[in-house]
């Protein structure tokens, strides 16, 4: 199930406006190409709302898969 969830969440996109370097990018793209934001997420975000709730879960799933 988690592999399916990772695949599904990886296709989610951040908003196309007012998100800086994240503008319109998929979770998968951000995870692969913005290691600084991934590390910020791991170190500073424990829970979120809206799209960030899914982003935090995605990062946790990806990190646990790669551990």
C-alpha positions, 0 to 999 in steps of 0.5 A: 500500500505504501508504494501505491501511496508514494506513487500517488502522492508523488504526482501531487503539485504545489500551487503554481503561485506564491510558492517560490521554488516549489511553484507548480512542482510535483512532490516527486520533483521537489523530493529529487531536486530540492534536498534543502527543502526536504531536509527542512521538512524533516527537521522543522515540520511535524504536522501540516495542513492543506497540501503540506499535510500530504507533503510531510506524509510523502517525505516520511514515506519516502525516507522510510522506504530509503532507510 
